[in-house]
Amino acid sequence: ADYAPNSIAKYAMRNTNGQSAAVVSNIKGFPFQTHWNSRCVEFLCAFLPLPPGIPVGCCIQSYAGEMSFSIDADKRAVPDAGQFAEWMLEEYDRLKKEALASC
């Protein structure tokens, strides 16, 4: 922490998270491909480091018309990260079908 001693920052995060089980962040990226130093950026990957006391973090992002996600999880909360990711993809597909059907 830049503004408080590390011990105070950790205490605050552990005791003020409202007993949260996960942190989810959505990041709206450019709807088109961009370039960095004259090179095309093919893919972006967001990462959410876990705050103390929170066992699961998920970033959902869009870039160039595509969506992706990343997961950071405490192994005690998510012992099989591959299975967890499959469940997330299944749920995303289900929500996408429902959204398209309602259009």
N, C-alpha and C positions, 0 to 999 in steps of 0.2 A: 504494500500500500504506500502511496506517495504522501498521504496526509495523516496517517495514524500508524503507530507501531504495529508490526505484523501481528503480534499477539492480540491486540485489540481488534484489528480488522478481522482476524479469524474468528474471534469470539462473537463479533457482531454478525458475521455471515452465518455462523452455526446457529445462533439464537434468534435471528430475525427472519429466517426464510419461511416462516409460517408452516413448517413441516411439509414443505413442497417435496414432491416426488420426482419432478423433472423440470428442466428449463428448455423451452422451445423458442427458437428465433427464426423469423423469416427474413430473407434478404432478397429484395427485388434488384436484380441485376439489369444490365443493359439488354434491351430486346434485340440487339444486333451484335455481331462480333466486333470487338475492338482490337486495337493494336498497341503494342508496347515496344518502343525502340524499333519501329518499323517491322515488327514481327506480329503475326496474328495470334491472338490469345484464343486457344482452342477450348479450354475448359477452366473453370474456376471451382475451387473447393473451399467451402467455409469450414471453420473449426470452432467449437465452443468448449473451452476448458471448463471443467466442472468446478463450480464454486464449492467451498467446504460445506459438507452436509447434504449436497444434492447428488443423488446417485446416477441420474441420466440427463444427458444434454443432447439436443437434436437441432441441427441447422437445416432449414429447408430454403433452397435458393433457386433463382431462375437466372439464366444467362443465354442469350442468343436463341430464344424460343424454346429452350430445354429446361427441365427442372431436375434438380438433384438434391440429395440430402446426405448428411454425415451424422454419425452417432458417436458419442463418447460416453462410456458407461462404466460404472464400478462393477467388477466381475461378480461381486456378492449380490448385486441387484439384477444383473443380466448375465447369467453364466454362459449363455450361448448367443453371442452377438450375431452370428450368421442367421439363426432362426428368428431373432428379433427383427433383423433387417428384412427378412422375407415377410414377416407379418406386416411390417410397415408398408412394403410394396403392395401386398394384397389389399390393405386398407386404402392405399392411394388409388389403386385401380378401381376399387368399389366406389369411392367418392367421385372419381372422374366419370364413371359410367352414369352415376346418378345426376351429376351436373350436366352432362351432355343430353341426358334424357329430358331434363327440365327446360332445355332451351327451345 
